[in-house]
């Protein structure tokens, strides 16, 4: 706040126009340590430093963007149905999609699924080491596996060889509901210590075989247990972490639990990739995963709508308008902000901070804001189509500017 106070109004308004809704990272000194010069220190998130691995073409960990994952719920043997779901998830923004491979028929179908997928495919494997080998051969980018469940050391080595030969990474997936008997006997119940110990035991198996391309998850359906386990694991190793509250529930209850659990960890800088586990369409998992990241300024995709809950002061039907906007702007991938506020109490202030805004003013019309400034009035009847047109036009301008900047940078590099 002190930094903002020091700016005069003109410089502050210019700053908001240039940096609206952008994440603010703390400046770094020559030794890489954060300084105290951040303009908005209360928005800074300093991510835990982790190793970087590759899941196909997608980097996970290090300074790579936090990725969003989901998992198909079709029969994997039904390749066409699974491919349709993978494509829908990718269109919604999924960076990585996981597919269960419980039998040989599933790994046979996996080859076609991988071939048609625009994003890396993770093969979910339990117990059968042959399925893991087949999945690697079929082109899976990553194997979700617990080395301790595979069996004899030689079988583990076979899986590692297959992963190494075919460029697969791995995920060690620890779940509070399936901890090893010796750990339950030692700790009496699932607890953070037991989950971390399980994860590190499995990690050691891979490390002893000189395999280091793996990430780890320690999931539980209990938010407190999940958060505590990930915090302890983050302190115990530098492996990239796959975050998730497992078996979180339905769309609403599971979305809330995931936002609390994952949001808390991400805010602390813990986590390199996320999956929101819901008893719902996988596309909804992707949407909620992105909304969690967007709310923390960790990822940006599409239009962020700032809207009021509405009340008797509203000059138009806010709820139905926002619902329609979400549907009609779902195709926009360019990041921008849109405020839709029913009256003039908070409307002008919110519009000042967004790329495009509309504030209800009564008498059947409202005010349109562009780049935080009043632009023109618009009647309520034409407001929806007008806002969609403005957003689409703004997206085109942003993408054109990016393309021009990229072309100029390429030209300079070629000189």
N, C-alpha and C positions, 0 to 999 in steps of 0.2 A: 504493500500500500504506500509506503514512503516514496517509492520510485514514481508512482503515479501522481502523487501530490506535487512532486517537484516539476512535473511537466506542465507547461501552460496549456490552455484549453485547445488551441489549434494543433499543437503537437500531439496531445492526447487523442483528439478525434482522428488525426492522421494515423496514429498508431492503431486505433481500433479498426479503421478501414483496411489497413494492410495486414493485420494479424488476427482478424476476427475468427474466433473459434479454433485458433491454431494452438497446439500444445506448446507450452513454454518450457524448454529444458534449461536447467541451471547452467550458466556459462562455466567453462572449464579453464583451469590454470594449465601451465605447461606440464605439470606432473599428472594431469588427468583428473585431479580432484575438483569437486564442485566448489564454486565460490559462493559468496553471500550476495551476489549482485542480481539475482533473479527479480524481475519486475513483479511477478506474482508467485511468491514462494509457496503460498498455500495451495497452488495447483501443481507443484513440481512432484513428479514421481521418478525416483532414481531406481532403475531396475537392477535387480541382483545380477551380478556378472556370472554368466554360465558359458559352458562350452557350446560351440555351434555344431550341429549335425545337419545332414541333408535328408529330407524325406522326398525322394525323387528330385524334382527341380526346386523344391521349396525349402529354404533354410529355416531351421528351428533353433532358437537359442542365440547366444551372443547378442549382437545388436540388431538382429533381424526383427522385423515386425512380428508382433504376437499374432499367431495364426488361429483361425477358427475351423474346428472340425465338427463332423457329425458322423452318424452311422446309419446305413440303410437298414430297413426292417422288412424288406421283401425276402422271399426265398432266393438265395444266391444262385441256386440251380436254374431259376427263371431269369436267365441273363437279360432278355429284353426289358422285363419289369424293373430289374435292378439298375440297368443302364438309364432308364427313364428317370428313376429316382436320383441317381447320381447327377444327371444333367440338371434336374430341377434344383438340387442342392448347390451345385456349382453356379447356377444362374443367380441364386440367392446370395452368393458370396463365399461359399465354403472354399477354403484353401486346400483341404485334405478331406477325403471321405474314407471311412472304414467299412469293411465288408466282412461278415462272419463266414468262416470256412470250416464248418463242423465235419464235413465228409468229403470223399473223393470227388463226388459230383460237383460240389461247390468249387473246388480248386480247378476242375476242368472248365467250368463256366468262367472262372476268374480271368482267364486269358482274354476272352472276348470283352469282358467288362473293362479290363485295363486298357485294351486297345481303343475302346470307344470313349473313355473318360478324359475330360479336359483337365482333370486334377489328379494328383498322386493318390493311389489306392493303398490303404493299409489292410492287410489280411489279419483278421482276428482269429488266433489259434489257441486252442486249449488241449493239452495232454498229448495229442498225436504228433510226433515229430515228423512223420511222413507228410502230413498236411502242410507243415511249415516249409519243408523242402519243395513240395509241389507248388506252393504259393510263390516262393521265390523264383522258381523256374517259370511261372506264369507271368511274371513281371510286376509283382507287388513291390511297392516302393518301401514298405516297412512291414515288419511282422510284430504284431502285438502278442506277447508271449511271456510266460513265466518260466525261466530256465529250470527252476526246481521242479516244475510239473512235467517236464519232458521225460524224465527218467534217468537212465544210466548216463554217466559222463560222456561216453562215446556218442550217444544220440545227440547230446547237446553240441558236441564238436561237429557232428554232421550238419546240424542246423546252422551253426556259425559259418561253416565252410560254404554252405549254399547261399547264405546272406552275403558273405564277402564276395563270392564268385559272381553274384547277380546284382551287386550294388544296393543291397537292402540295408536299411537301418532297422533298429528294433525299438520297441517300447516294453519296458518292464511294468506290468500292470498289477499293482497290489490293491486288493479290495478287502475292506474290513469284514465282509461276509464270507470270505474264503481264506482266512489266514491259516498257516500251517499248524498242525496239532501241537508241535513242540513249543510254538510261541503262545498258543492259547493256554497250554499247561503252565508255561513260565509266568505269563502275565494275568491269567485267569479270565481275561476278557479282551476284546479288541480295544486297543489304546494307542496313542501316538507312538509310544516307544516300540510296541510290537510291530506296527506298520513300518516304521523306519528301519527296524532291524531286518524285517523281511526284505525290504527293498534293497538294502545294502548287501544282504546275503546273496540275492539274485545278481546284483551288479558285480559282485566279486567273481561269480562264475564266469561271466562274460569277460571281465578284465583279466582273469587268470588265463583265458584263451586268447589274449591280446586283441579283443574286440571292444571298441570304445564308441562306436557309432550308435548310441542308444539314449533314450530319454526315459523318464520314470514318472509314474503316477502312483499316488497313495489315496485312493478314493474311499469315501464312506457316505452313507445316506444321512448321517448326522453332521450338521454344519459345523458344530464345535470341534468334533473329532477330525473332520476333514481339514479345517483351517490349522489346527494344532499340529497335525501330522505333516502337512506341507511346510509349515514354518520350521519344524525341527529338521526335516529333510533338507530344506534350503540351507540351513546352517551346517549340515553334515557333509555336503558334497557340492560339486560344481556342475553336475549333469543338468541338462535342460529338463524342465518339469512340465508335464502335461497335466493341466488342472481340470478337475471335474468333481461335482457332488453327484455321486452315483445314485441311481434309483431315486431321483429327486421327486418324482410324482408327475402329476398332470401339468397341462400348459400353464395354468395360473400359479398353483402352489409350487410346482417345480421351478418355474421361472423365478419366483420370488426367492426360493431357497438358493438357487444358483447365483442370483444377483448378489445376495448377501455373502455367500461363501466365497465365490470367485472374485467379486468386487473387493472384498476385504483384502484378499491376498494380492490381487493386482495393484491395489492402492499402495501396498507395502513394497511393491516392486518384485513380487514373487510370481513366476509363471511365464512360460514361453509359448504355450499353445493351449487352447481351451476347447472343451466340449461340454455343452449344456445337455444333460441327459433327461429327456422328457418322455412321458407316455403320450406322445403326440407325433405329428408329421415331422420328419427330420428337417424339413425346410424351416419350421418354427424354431428348432434348436439353433439353426444358423442365424436367424433373425435376432433372437435373444442374445446369442453370443456376441454379435456385432454391436447390439445396443449397449451391452455392458462395457465393451471396449470404447465405444464412442462416448459414453457418459464420463469416462475417465480420460478422454483425449488421447487414448493409446492407439486407436485406429479410426480412420474416417472413410466412409463409403456411402454415397448417396446423400439424400436430403435429410438433414436433421430438422425436425419440426418442433418448434417451441410453441405450445398452445396452452390455453387456460382451461380449467375444468368447466367453465361457464357458470353463469348465475343469472339472476333477474335483470342485471344490467346489460346483458349481451345484446348487441345490435343485429346479430344474425345467428343462425343455428351453428354454433361452434363445433359441437360433437359430430354432426353429420358432415360438416365441411371438412374437418380433419380426416375423418374416415375416408371420404372420397379422395382427398389429396394423397393419402398414403397409398391408395390403390392406383391412382393415375400417375404417381411419380415413382412407382416401384422400379421402373426401367432406368431411372437416372442413377448412374454410378459415380458421377462427379460429386465431390463433396461441396456442399453449401448449406447455409442455414436459412430457414424460413419461419417467421413468427406469425402466428394466427391468434389474435387476441380479441375477445368479444367487446371490449369497451376501452375507454381512454384512461382508466385508472393506471394500469400497468402497461397498456399497449405501446405508447410512444417510447417508453424506456426500453422495453424488450426489442422493439423494432430498430432502435438505435444500434443494437448489438448484433443484428442479423443482416444477411445479404439482401433479403427481400422480406417485407413485412406487410401485414394488413391489420388495421385496427378498426373495429366497429365504432361508428360515430352516431348511430341512430338515424332516424328519418330515411331508412332504406339505403344508406350508402356508408362508405367508410374511406379511410385514408390508406393509400399505398405508399410504402417507404422503399427506397432503393439505396443500398449502401449506407443505411442508417439515417437517411435524410428524407423528409417529406417530398413526395414526387407529384402525386395527383390523386384525385378522388375517383372512386369506382362504385357503381351501384351494386348492391348485394346480389342481384339477379345474375350479373355477368362476372362476379368476382371469382368464382371457381375456375372458369375457363381462362380468365385473365391471369390468375396466379400460375396456372399450369404453363401457359405460354411464356410468362416471364422467367420461370425456372428453366424451362427447356432452352430458351434463348441464352440465359446466363451460363448454362452448362456448355453450350456450343462455344460461347466466347472464351470460357476458361480453357476448354480443350484446344481451341485454336491457338490461344496464347502459349499453352504448353508445347504444342507441336512446333510453333515458330521458335520458341526458346531452345528446344531440342535440336532443331535444324541449325540454328545459329551456333550452338555449342559444338555440333558435329563439324561445321564448316571451319570453326576456329581450331579445332583439334587437327583437322586435316592440313592446315596451313603450316 
